[in-house]
Amino acid sequence: MHNSILNPGEKIHVIHRRHFEHEPHRHFVGLVNEYEDGVLRMTGHVFAVDSATFQFVRRPEVRTRVVSVVSGEVIINVLPASVDLAKVAYRLEGASVRVTDGSEWHLDISEVGWR
């Protein structure tokens, strides 16, 4: 039996690490297509910070990306199956930044910094 840390169809939120202070924030929300030997193929939407408003904006086109999970370049959050990916948005709540689909579920991402 082959166990995998990530399984096809799982919903994920991916934060791409920034290397420079003024490098744009890039996040990805979508589904796991495949995972093998530390390499992840995923399909979904990119969210990036609008430098004028400092708000995360969803890019309209669906993208498929391949990333190395073991590279240290990404932080992956596995989302509950109940999350509606079509409704995912970022909200400022006081000093916190939360990812939510408008339901009771949310993911606080303030600890990774966003400004």
Backbone bond lengths (Angstrom), bond angles and torsions (degrees), N, CA, C in turn:
res aa  C-N    CA-C-N  psi(-1)  N-CA   C-N-CA  omega(-1)  CA-C   N-CA-C  phi
1 M - - - 1.455 - - 1.522 109.16 -
2 H 1.302 116.88 132.55 1.467 122.59 -178.13 1.522 109.34 -101.52
3 N 1.305 115.77 115.29 1.473 120.16 176.25 1.521 108.78 -96.85
4 S 1.306 116.12 141.09 1.451 121.14 -179.77 1.520 109.30 -127.33
5 I 1.303 115.63 143.41 1.463 120.59 178.69 1.536 111.00 -70.29
6 L 1.333 117.04 -28.65 1.465 123.11 175.73 1.519 108.05 -127.92
7 N 1.324 116.15 136.44 1.458 120.90 -175.74 1.524 111.47 -119.76
8 P 1.329 117.19 144.93 1.464 120.16 177.15 1.526 111.08 -51.41
9 G 1.335 114.58 136.27 1.458 121.10 179.19 1.513 114.28 92.09
10 E 1.352 117.70 -14.11 1.468 118.77 177.34 1.521 109.68 -67.46
11 K 1.320 115.35 145.31 1.454 121.92 178.79 1.526 108.35 -92.11
12 I 1.338 115.11 135.97 1.461 119.34 -175.49 1.525 112.22 -137.05
13 H 1.312 114.49 154.78 1.462 124.43 172.76 1.519 105.41 -122.77
14 V 1.327 116.82 122.35 1.460 121.81 -174.60 1.523 109.66 -118.56
15 I 1.323 115.78 129.33 1.462 121.67 175.64 1.520 107.36 -108.33
16 H 1.325 116.25 121.74 1.457 120.93 176.02 1.527 108.07 -85.20
17 R 1.314 116.60 126.68 1.472 120.34 179.89 1.520 110.36 -65.58
18 R 1.320 114.25 142.61 1.465 120.67 176.06 1.523 108.05 -95.51
19 H 1.319 115.72 143.83 1.459 120.66 178.90 1.522 112.40 -102.58
20 F 1.311 116.60 -19.60 1.455 121.79 -178.75 1.523 109.67 -131.17
21 E 1.317 116.46 150.27 1.466 121.68 -175.45 1.523 112.93 -56.90
22 H 1.312 117.69 -39.49 1.470 120.05 -175.45 1.530 113.00 -97.64
23 E 1.308 116.79 8.47 1.461 120.75 175.85 1.536 108.48 -68.67
24 P 1.326 118.05 138.66 1.469 119.03 -177.76 1.528 111.85 -65.35
25 H 1.323 114.92 149.93 1.464 121.47 173.95 1.518 107.75 -77.50
26 R 1.329 116.61 131.96 1.462 121.32 177.37 1.522 108.44 -129.20
27 H 1.296 115.07 125.14 1.454 122.22 176.11 1.520 107.51 -124.85
28 F 1.306 115.55 161.36 1.459 121.36 -178.94 1.519 107.74 -139.30
29 V 1.326 116.86 134.80 1.461 121.82 177.64 1.523 106.95 -128.02
30 G 1.323 116.03 125.01 1.454 118.39 -178.49 1.505 113.58 -177.38
31 L 1.326 114.10 -153.20 1.457 122.18 -176.60 1.524 110.77 -116.42
32 V 1.318 115.28 146.93 1.457 121.70 171.62 1.526 107.38 -74.24
33 N 1.340 116.83 124.72 1.466 120.76 172.51 1.523 109.34 -89.93
34 E 1.331 114.91 -50.66 1.461 120.75 -179.95 1.524 108.71 -150.48
35 Y 1.314 115.09 153.00 1.465 121.49 173.83 1.519 107.56 -143.13
36 E 1.335 115.17 125.29 1.459 119.90 179.61 1.519 109.81 -152.14
37 D 1.321 115.57 128.87 1.465 122.53 174.14 1.527 113.12 50.97
38 G 1.328 117.71 41.58 1.453 121.46 175.99 1.520 115.21 84.21
39 V 1.332 117.25 4.91 1.469 121.33 179.05 1.530 108.36 -113.33
40 L 1.318 114.61 130.92 1.459 122.25 -176.04 1.524 110.40 -115.47
41 R 1.336 115.67 129.26 1.469 122.13 171.13 1.519 105.56 -108.19
42 M 1.343 116.18 126.63 1.464 121.10 -174.48 1.518 110.06 -138.83
43 T 1.326 115.80 151.67 1.460 121.98 179.11 1.524 108.32 -128.75
44 G 1.336 115.44 133.46 1.459 119.90 -179.97 1.512 111.29 171.47
45 H 1.333 115.39 -144.84 1.459 121.31 -175.63 1.525 112.17 -122.35
46 V 1.313 114.49 144.36 1.464 121.96 174.32 1.523 107.84 -88.35
47 F 1.315 115.97 138.78 1.458 123.14 171.04 1.520 106.49 -117.03
48 A 1.319 116.89 132.00 1.462 121.23 179.31 1.522 108.69 -134.00
49 V 1.323 116.02 154.57 1.461 120.57 -179.83 1.522 109.56 -82.03
50 D 1.321 115.75 127.31 1.463 122.36 172.97 1.526 106.46 -75.47
51 S 1.317 117.45 117.51 1.466 121.14 -174.63 1.530 113.27 -66.58
52 A 1.325 118.40 -19.32 1.465 120.90 178.93 1.525 112.22 -81.84
53 T 1.343 116.97 -36.94 1.461 120.54 -175.57 1.532 113.42 -108.61
54 F 1.344 116.71 -9.93 1.471 122.59 -176.72 1.527 111.70 57.15
55 Q 1.329 116.22 35.81 1.451 121.18 176.87 1.529 109.15 -120.28
56 F 1.340 115.12 146.31 1.461 119.75 176.60 1.522 109.34 -73.54
57 V 1.327 115.73 134.05 1.455 122.67 -178.99 1.526 108.23 -123.19
58 R 1.312 115.52 133.33 1.465 121.18 178.57 1.517 109.41 -81.47
59 R 1.312 117.26 127.24 1.460 121.45 174.18 1.530 107.65 -76.00
60 P 1.326 118.11 134.93 1.468 120.22 -171.47 1.523 115.48 -69.89
61 E 1.328 118.49 -29.13 1.454 119.65 -175.10 1.532 111.71 -81.07
62 V 1.326 114.48 141.63 1.464 121.29 175.12 1.524 107.48 -76.17
63 R 1.325 115.99 136.30 1.467 120.70 -179.83 1.521 110.11 -126.81
64 T 1.307 114.68 149.33 1.455 121.15 170.93 1.519 106.54 -113.21
65 R 1.326 115.46 126.99 1.460 121.56 -177.56 1.517 109.94 -126.13
66 V 1.316 114.26 152.62 1.452 122.13 174.07 1.521 106.94 -122.00
67 V 1.333 116.74 125.38 1.460 121.17 -179.82 1.523 110.19 -135.20
68 S 1.322 114.62 153.12 1.451 120.59 173.44 1.519 108.56 -86.33
69 V 1.297 116.64 122.49 1.459 121.72 179.78 1.527 110.55 -76.50
70 V 1.306 117.50 -25.45 1.464 121.92 -175.83 1.533 113.47 -93.23
71 S 1.311 117.33 1.99 1.462 121.24 -176.32 1.522 113.94 -76.71
72 G 1.328 117.12 -19.16 1.460 120.08 -174.11 1.519 112.39 82.60
73 E 1.308 117.54 5.86 1.462 122.48 -177.66 1.522 113.31 -90.64
74 V 1.327 116.83 -13.84 1.465 120.27 -178.05 1.522 110.60 -133.48
75 I 1.322 114.20 150.31 1.454 122.57 170.34 1.521 105.28 -113.95
76 I 1.324 117.19 126.33 1.463 120.93 -176.16 1.515 109.71 -114.34
77 N 1.317 115.64 126.35 1.453 122.79 173.32 1.522 107.44 -108.40
78 V 1.323 116.94 125.78 1.462 120.87 175.31 1.522 106.99 -85.53
79 L 1.325 115.39 125.76 1.460 121.51 -176.32 1.530 110.86 -92.92
80 P 1.327 116.53 154.56 1.466 119.19 175.56 1.535 110.82 -62.58
81 A 1.308 115.47 148.40 1.470 121.11 179.58 1.522 111.98 -59.35
82 S 1.326 117.44 -25.61 1.466 121.81 -177.11 1.533 113.87 -76.33
83 V 1.325 118.45 -11.77 1.473 121.16 -177.81 1.529 110.01 -65.63
84 D 1.335 116.08 132.34 1.460 122.55 177.39 1.528 107.46 -90.67
85 L 1.330 117.12 100.72 1.467 121.45 -175.15 1.529 112.76 -60.55
86 A 1.316 118.11 -30.19 1.467 121.59 -179.98 1.525 111.95 -67.68
87 K 1.327 116.99 -20.35 1.465 121.07 -177.80 1.525 113.84 -105.62
88 V 1.317 117.69 3.59 1.470 120.17 -177.91 1.521 110.05 -64.06
89 A 1.338 114.61 133.28 1.466 122.14 178.24 1.528 107.98 -149.07
90 Y 1.306 115.37 164.14 1.462 122.03 177.79 1.517 108.58 -104.84
91 R 1.318 115.47 137.52 1.469 121.18 -179.48 1.519 109.42 -131.52
92 L 1.328 114.86 139.35 1.460 120.12 171.39 1.515 107.46 -87.37
93 E 1.311 116.80 126.26 1.468 122.19 178.37 1.517 106.27 -127.31
94 G 1.334 116.45 92.85 1.459 120.55 -174.94 1.515 108.68 66.02
95 A 1.329 117.01 -123.21 1.464 121.35 178.53 1.525 111.77 -91.60
96 S 1.314 117.54 2.69 1.457 121.78 -176.25 1.523 112.09 -101.44
97 V 1.329 114.54 149.68 1.460 121.21 171.47 1.520 105.87 -111.84
98 R 1.321 115.93 125.43 1.455 121.11 -178.12 1.519 110.77 -123.04
99 V 1.313 114.39 140.42 1.450 121.90 171.23 1.526 105.02 -97.86
100 T 1.325 116.56 132.08 1.461 120.21 -177.49 1.523 109.78 -150.03
101 D 1.313 115.29 160.29 1.467 120.17 173.40 1.525 110.43 -109.74
102 G 1.341 115.63 12.00 1.458 120.87 -179.66 1.515 113.41 90.62
103 S 1.321 116.49 -7.56 1.465 120.24 177.34 1.530 108.08 -89.35
104 E 1.306 116.64 -164.61 1.468 120.95 177.32 1.530 111.46 -69.49
105 W 1.332 117.36 -21.24 1.464 121.73 -177.56 1.525 111.35 -73.11
106 H 1.318 116.17 141.63 1.457 121.77 169.78 1.520 109.39 -155.13
107 L 1.312 115.27 159.13 1.456 123.16 177.70 1.516 106.74 -125.51
108 D 1.324 117.13 116.09 1.468 122.15 179.25 1.519 107.98 -82.63
109 I 1.343 116.94 117.65 1.466 120.06 -179.15 1.518 112.22 -111.20
110 S 1.309 117.75 17.25 1.469 121.52 -177.67 1.521 112.73 -61.39
111 E 1.335 117.27 -29.08 1.470 119.50 -175.61 1.524 113.60 -67.22
112 V 1.325 118.33 -18.37 1.462 119.60 -179.84 1.529 111.52 -92.64
113 G 1.304 117.73 -2.01 1.468 121.08 179.77 1.513 111.43 70.30
114 W 1.283 116.70 144.27 1.461 118.35 -179.50 1.525 112.59 -141.79
115 R 1.307 118.68 -4.09 1.467 120.03 176.37 1.479 110.90 -113.69
